[in-house]
Every structure is written in structure tokens, then in C-alpha cells.
Amino acid sequence: MRSSYRAASSVLFAAVFLAGCSPVATGGSTGLPTGTSPTKSSGTGTGGGADRAIAVGAGPQTTYTVQKQPPAGSCHFRYEQGEPLEDPACTPGAISPAVTQANLKSTICRKGGYTSGIRPSTSVTGKEKALNAASYGYRGSMRDAEYDHLISLQLGGDPNDPRNLWVEPPDPGHKAGSGVNNRKDPVETKLHTAVCANKITLAAAQRAIVTDWTTALSTLGLG
């Protein structure tokens, strides 16, 4: 009886040992608790910047100078349901070091406004706009196109960093020659209102709009 008991114990131990060393049938352990999956990218799949850090520009300057633009024809518009989006390789966005979560009340949320005092003059941006239009191969009416801050000034975008500026074509159905009127501007205003009301953080707003302005509000649960 004693020898039979020892034999059975040895077989049982071997079975337990082998079971503990066997690979998981689904291809191995992920190192995560049961029932969880590895974290996935929050990108939209449109080529935006959900997984990269946003560059920090020089911030407001006493005197602005015309900034060098990407080579002519090197940038390409993207479109989401007909709406124009920037080329992330040419216009990845850049934030101003002068605006932080801690100083919102004295900067972008300040009563009386903030952006007018830091905006570059048209003598600078007009030249940049023409150069950037060549970068993107834009041949439409310059009057209908906006030289746009990807991360708007009211969201702490850098005023004159070329990484934060692009020639934004008019929306689909826009009447030629009627001037600038696009759907991105109201999105920026709603994000600004939410930041100043402490509904979302400054960083979240900047990240959402640099990833895809057409989905920024829905991504943050703002509509």
C-alpha cells in the first residue's frame, strides 16, 4: 500500500507541475489580470497625433518674424466627411509655454480677452499664408481660406510656430468668394468654454483638437 501511495503521489505531482508550465492556449499570458486586454491607441485612424507629445513653441513674442514653411507641394490635406484636416507631418501642432492649467484665469480665461494681445500682425501672417498655401498646394481663393492655428490661441496654441499653422480650405458647400467661415471655429470656442468652466483640462482639449478637430467635441463628451 505504501509503495502504491508513493507512485500515485509522484504521478499527481508531475501532472500539476506540467500544467503550471504549459503555455496558455490563446498564445501566452499578456501579464494583465484575467479578462483585461492590452491598452490600445486612442487614435482615430485618420493620421492624427493621439500617441505623440505636442511640441512646445516659443510662445508670445514682442516682435514676430516670418517663419520658414515646409517645401512647396510637400503637405497634403486630409478629409473627414468632406471637412479638411491638416497634414500631421507638416502641421503637428505646437502649444505656448505661456499658457498652463495653473494660470488659465490670467491667460486664456481672463476677462477682457487674451488672444488679441499675442496675435502676430497680418504683415507677418500674410506672407506665411502665401508660403504655406504653396506647401499644401492650395490653389483656391485665398480670401476663402483661413491661415489657421491648429491649436487655437484661445486653447493655448503657439502664436507663430509654423508647426501650429496651416492654410485651412473652406468647408464643403462654401460659397466661393464669401470669405472665411468654417466649422472648426465653433469647435474651438466650445472647447475653450469647457476648459474655463473646468469641465475638461487644457491638455485634454489640446490633445483632442490636434488629433482630429471634427471629433474633438464627441471625444470629450461635449456633443
C-alpha angles and dihedrals in degrees: 000000000000093000092047091051091050091050093050091048091052092051092048093049092050092051092051092047094051092046091054092052098045117110119250111265092232093062105283138305120307093206089243129114117273113281096024131108132212113273112267130212116273091216121128096225093243095105098265128144105262095132103040134077117255114244121244116229132203094270127218115349132200089226125021125208130200109273125220113255131210116278116282113276094009096110127069131198120233124207131215112190088335095310116123120243130186128255105257091209092059101027110030093152132249131217130216117248087213093071120066138157088256097056103039093120092057096041128028095002094046117129111248094034137274112213100068091064095054103036116116116242121259089245086070103033093044091063092043091050093055091048092046091050086059090048090056096036090239111170101168128103111307087209090063095045122082123217090224135196103226088209099036122231089246087060095049098266118161111264101224110006107130089221089066100046132075140157103257113205119223121272121267111281093022112153108245114245095016094111134241116335117144138159095238094074096064089048090056092049093051091049090049091051091050092049093050090047090053091241092125134011124256090242092053092052092048092048094048096051095043089052097050124332092201091064100031096103096045092045090057095041094249098123 
